[in-house]
Amino acid sequence: MEPMSDTTTEVAPVQPDLDDGDHERMAHYVNKVDAVRSNVTGEPVVALCGKRWVPNRLPEKYPVCQTCAEILASLTK
């Protein structure tokens, strides 16, 4: 009788390429569908200003990113 192997392989999750910077100190505008998907899956989102991160804080507690606000204003004209 051959011994059974108890070897298991763990795969480390791939860390997304996230931006450093003010995403922890600012509230950014993102697509609502992307924000919901990120809440469910943990995938990063991309803000209007180009910041890429995984949201994990309440945006109401932070000032709005000025670049995102300017881009949104130009899109809604």
KAPE-V450328 format. One record per backbone hydrogen bond with DSSP energy under -1.0 kcal/mol. NH is the residue of the N-H (numbers start at 1). CO is the residue of the C=O. Records with the same first field share a line. If there is no record, write none. Layout:
NH->CO  CO
This chain:
18->16
19->52
25->22
26->22
27->63
35->31
36->32
37->33
38->34
39->35
40->36
41->37
42->38
45->53
47->51
48->29
50->47
53->45
61->58
62->59
65->27
69->65
70->66
71->67
72->68
73->69
74->70
75->71
76->72
